[in-house]
Amino acid sequence: MVASAAVAALWMSGCQKPFQPESGMVKPAKVVEVSNGDVVTVPHAENFKLTTAETYQAYDTLNVTGTVNPDIAREVPVISLASGKVVDIRARLDDNVRKGQLLLRVQSPDITNAFDTYLKAKNDEVLANKADVRAKDLYTHGAISQSMLEQADDTEQDALADLKASEQQLQVLGADKNHPTTIEDVYAPISGVIVAQNVTNAAAAGVNFSGSSTAFTIADLSTVWVICDVYENDLHKIQLGQRVRIHPNAYADKTLSGTISDIGPILDPNIRTAKVRIEVANPERLLKLSMFVTATIDSLTKQTHAVVPATAILHLHDEDWVYVPTGDGRFRRVPVTPGNMLDGGRQEILSGVEPGQQLVGDVLQLEATLEVQ
């Protein structure tokens, strides 16, 4: 403040014509500093227009940081039930795939064994059927007893059961009973993005050979989860089904909408937060997995705050201030926390000023007067 006054004095001494304030402007006044650096004394303080902070009720907003995660119900493993050697891979990590798309082919002895079982079961059933038909004819002519007929029927039923089981085994392995092969084709179970790949060409596939049946993992990212940490003291502000605004840190001009689908029942014992899950529609795939976002949640109850003209707020050194009269021509600079801008050039004050409190309505006018001194 003293340095500013000194510079102003040197500038004025170099001019031929002394400074003349325009009509209606506050006359320059000497500033007398007191022990508190945030308090200034200005003669003719009555020339500065004061305003009264109004009362404003609005829903508080809770801003929390979260990360994007896949919806586990939409994250599906691609499995190879047949163990064997990978002979062809048609997709790779980060690829977009369609449901039913061929992803890889596995040469497997499991399919060979299944075909062998099927063919034997088929031959056994043909033989058992012929024996059953013959037994029925003989029983009709009194050549065999009823117990022998029942035994032939039972053998035929057992053969049919074995045949159906072998056919189902081929279906499970993805083989066609009418086209014997040693190759299993593995298809995409859903449409989405491959987010994990556990196989390569010539690698082993299946539980018996590789230890895991999962070859790929596909995630449908049309809907994702945003997982946030909400402090214990803020949990009363949220509830299931509440709407949330999602702001991706990577796209400042984009806002998506989500819904709170889960509030974790267990608090982190160290930081006293609960995991809150928000379901977000992501049709344009704007949100990427592990991306940071800011979730804005409107409080369930209204809070009372002060509202002042935007001209009453001074932004200085990355902080916001107002000047409050303390009497005897003195003004105290008070730090405030501003909220949302409102219509009519007004701004919400979250802390620092109470409704009904008086303050300088045009802080720049006061600052300009101080600078001139």
BELVENJO-V604379 format. One record per backbone hydrogen bond with DSSP energy under -1.0 kcal/mol. NH is the residue of the N-H (numbers start at 1). CO is the residue of the C=O. Records with the same first field share a line. If there is no record, write none. Layout:
NH: CO  CO
//
This chain:
5: 1
6: 2
7: 3
8: 4
9: 5
10: 6
11: 7
12: 8
13: 9
14: 10
15: 12
25: 22
32: 41
39: 36
40: 331
42: 329
47: 44
48: 45
51: 359
53: 357
54: 307
56: 305
58: 303
62: 297
64: 295
66: 293
67: 227
68: 291
69: 225
74: 71
76: 218
78: 216
80: 213
84: 205
85: 107
86: 203
87: 105
88: 105
90: 103
94: 194
95: 92
97: 192
100: 188
101: 98
103: 186
104: 186
105: 88
106: 184
107: 85
108: 182
112: 108
113: 109
114: 110
115: 111
116: 112
117: 113
118: 114
119: 115
120: 116
121: 117
122: 118
123: 119
124: 120
125: 121
126: 122
127: 123
128: 124
129: 125
130: 126
131: 127
132: 128
133: 129
134: 130
135: 131
136: 132
137: 133
138: 134
139: 135
140: 136
141: 137
142: 139
143: 138
149: 145
150: 146
151: 147
152: 148
153: 149
154: 150
155: 151
156: 152
157: 153
158: 154
159: 155
160: 156
161: 157
162: 158
163: 159
164: 160
165: 161
166: 162
167: 163
168: 164
169: 165
170: 166
171: 167
172: 168
173: 169
174: 171
175: 170
179: 176
184: 106
186: 104
188: 101
192: 97
193: 219
194: 95
195: 217
196: 217
198: 215
202: 86
203: 200
205: 84
210: 206
211: 207
215: 78
216: 78
217: 196
218: 76
219: 193
220: 74
224: 280
225: 69
226: 278
227: 67
228: 276
230: 274
232: 272
234: 231
235: 232
237: 234
238: 235
241: 260
242: 239
244: 258
245: 296
246: 256
247: 294
249: 292
254: 251
256: 246
258: 244
259: 279
260: 242
261: 277
262: 277
264: 275
268: 273
272: 268
274: 230
276: 228
277: 262
278: 226
279: 259
280: 224
282: 222
285: 282
290: 68
291: 288
293: 66
294: 247
295: 64
296: 245
297: 62
299: 60
303: 58
305: 56
306: 349
307: 54
308: 347
310: 345
312: 309
313: 310
314: 321
316: 319
319: 316
321: 314
322: 334
324: 332
326: 330
330: 327
331: 40
332: 324
333: 38
334: 322
336: 320
337: 351
339: 348
342: 346
347: 308
348: 340
349: 306
350: 337
356: 53
357: 354
359: 51
360: 323
361: 49
363: 311
366: 362
367: 363
368: 364
369: 365
370: 366
371: 367
372: 368
373: 369
//
